[in-house]
Amino acid sequence: FETSIRALGGLLSGHVLAADPELNFGAAGKGEGPWRYGGELLGLAEDLARRLMPSFDTPTGIPYGTVNLRHGVPVGETPIASTAGAG
């Protein structure tokens, strides 16, 4: 839950801000200013979301308490989930 709202939410929020041409953060891919934003934060958010998906593969859909972002849910992780993890 914490990773979902903080890391994933932060990447998505950053993408929305950087891609908004009215705000002119990153010049919305126009190549203007000191840097050009090309959607990199959205790509990172998608990668993180794909790595988090195994944690939601439970009978209830409430995520496991632990997921290794490289290897998935650890062997032996308890299927008992806390409703606090549901957000």
Summary of the structure (lengths in Angstrom):
residues: 87
radius of gyration: 16.7
end to end distance: 6.4
largest distance: 51.1
contacts: 207
relative contact order: 0.15
helix: 51%
strand: 2%
